Amino acid sequence: MGAVTRADALAALGLEEGFPPEALREAHRREAKRWHPDACKDPDAEARFKRVQGAYELLRDAPEPPVER
């Protein structure tokens, strides 16, 4: 599995570039709850949950990209 890009992370959490800071936490909680392996019986739940966790960590720790004008 390759490195997760910012675009992949945004897609995993259902966010768009320029999201407000509080939206990151809300999106993470929503998607983590949705895909948690104990709550979701989908066979891909664990992989999706890990994707959501990785996306949150990447976006939380990464500086915002420069604004194009």
N, C-alpha and C positions, 0 to 999 in steps of 0.2 A: 504494500500500500504506500502510495507516494505522500509527499507533504501536502498538508491541507492549505489551500489558498484562502485569502480573505473572501473571495467570491463564494467559495464552497461553504465557508463558515457562515456567511450571511444567509445563504440558501438553507442551510441546516436549521437555522433559527427563525427563518421566515422574516428576515429584516432586510432593509434596503440601506444603501450607503447614506450616511448622514443621519442615522438614527439618533434620537436623544439617549443619554446615558441610562435613564431609568428603563427604557425599552429593552435593553440588553438583559437586565435581570428578569424582567417580566417574561420575555421570550424564552429565556433559559428555564425558568421554573415551569412554564407551560409545556414545553417540549420534553423536559426531563420527566415530568409527571406522566405525560402521554406515552413515552417509550420505556419507562422503567420496567425491567424484566419481571419484577414481582407483580406488576399491575397489568402488563400487556402480554397476551399469549401469542402474539405474532412471532414466527420463527426468527425474524430478523430484529427483534426488539433489542437484544443485547448490543448488536452492532450499531443500531441506530442511536441507542442511548449513549454509547461511547462516542459516536460522531457528534452528538449534541454537547457532550462534556468537553470534547476537544475544541469544538467551535467556540464555546463560551470562553474557555481559557485563552484561546488565540485572540479573540476580540477584546477581552478584558485587559490583557497584558500588552497588546499592540497599540502603538500610537496611531492616531487617526491619519489617514493618507492626506497629502496636501490637496487643497481645494483648487480645482482648475478654474481659471477665469478666462 
